[in-house]
Amino acid sequence: MGGYSAQSQDFKTFDAQERYVVEGASVVLTQKVGEATVKLKSAVRATQNASALNAANGANFSRTVELPRGQGIYRLQTSAGAGTATESTAAVDSLNSDTNIQYAYPVYVNLNTGNRVFLNDEIVVRLETPATLRDTNLWLPLKLKL
């Protein structure tokens, strides 16, 4: 295996539309205004049930889906429903300034299928031939845990 290295970038800056490729086909994802994926820091997870979050800028979120490992999908609560894209971005940015939150990312939707897609702190790898990561050295340069 050649030397692979991750490029440094700001993982908390997002465009209204993002693209990725699945089996050679480009898929366009559009930000779902008013929704965020949030992961609480482990010390916070152990002490509180975060069914609602209040961002530093005053934005209020309620959890709509609880995900494993302290993650959840939260919906921005405003009198106008989901709010505007600008309000949504400001609210997610404000959540990221909270010391109790590991990260807050916008939720995306595939408009062709209606499926929501959210970012998290995991990498999914599919190998073409049957093998385990222990059979390869893919995880070494990336310093991944098995």
N, C-alpha and C positions, 0 to 999 in steps of 0.2 A: 504494500500500500504506500502511496506517495504521501508527502507531508501535507495534510489538510490543516487549515487553520481558520477559525471563525473570524470574520471581520467585525471590528468594533462598530456598533451603531446604537442609536437611541431607540430602545425597544418600547418606549412610551410615547412615541410620535407616530400617528397613524393617518393615513389618507382616508377620504370618504369611500374610496373603492380600492380594494387590493386584489391581486391576481395570484393564482398558483396553478401548477400544471399537474394533472392526474392522467396517467397513461397517455401522454402526448397531447391532451386536450387542455386548453386554457380555460380556467374557471374564474369568473368574476364574482367577487364578494362585495356587498355594499354594507356600510355601517348601519346597524339597527339603532336609530336615534333613541336615546333614553335608556339603553341597556348597557350593563358593564359586567365583566367577569372580575370578581374580586377574590383575592386570597389573603386571609388574615394571617398574621404572624403566629407561630405555634403557641407562644405564651398567652396570647389573647384568646385563641381557640379553646384553650384549656379552662379559661375562667368565665367566658361569656357566650351566650347564645346570640349571635349577631343576625337576628332576623330583620333588623333595620340598621342602617348606617347613616350617620350625619357627616357630610363633608365639611371641611373647614370653611368653605365659602357659603355655607348655609343650605346647600342642596341636601335633600333627603332621599334615601334609597330604601326600598323594601325588597327582601329576598324573595324571588319567585321560584327558584330552583336551588336546592342544596346539592352540591357536588362533593365528591370525596376529598379528603385531605385539606379541610378548611376552606374550600373554594365554594363559591356560589354565584349564581346569576342574579343580579339586582336590577330593579327597574327604578328609574328616576321618578320621583313623585312631584308633580307640579299641578297647578290648577288647570293647565292646558293639556293634560295628558302626558305624553313623553317629552314635551318641550321641543325646543329647536335644536339643530345640530350644534350651534354655538353654545347653548346652555349645556348640552350633553357633554361636549368636549371640556368645557370649563369645570363641570362637576367631576368628571373622571380625573382630570388633572389635579383637582383639589383632593380627591381621595388618595392620589399618589403622594401627596405631601404629608399624609397622616402617618405617624410613626408606628401605629398599630397594624398597618396594612402593608403586606409584602408587595403586592402589585394590584393595579386596577387597569383593565384593558377594555376597550369597546368590544361589543358583540357584533359579529357580521352575519349576514344572511345571504344565501344563494337564492337569487330571485327566480331562477328556473325551477328549483325544487321546493323552496320555502324553508329549507333546513338552515338552522342557526349554526354558526361556527364560532368557537371562542378560542382565544389564545390561552395557553397555560405554560407551565415551566417544565414540560416534558418533551422529549423527542421520540417519535415513533419511527422505527426503522424496519423495512421489509427486505429480507434477503431473497435473491432470485432462486438460490438453491437451498435445500433444507440444511440448516446449520444453526448452531446456537452461538451467542456472542462469545462464549468461552472457546469455540472452535476457530474464532477469527481474532484479529487484533484491532478491529474497528473501534473498540471502546478505549484503547490505550491513548491515542493522540488527543482524544476529546475529553479525557479524564472523567469518563462516565462511571457510575457505580452499577454493578451487576446485582 
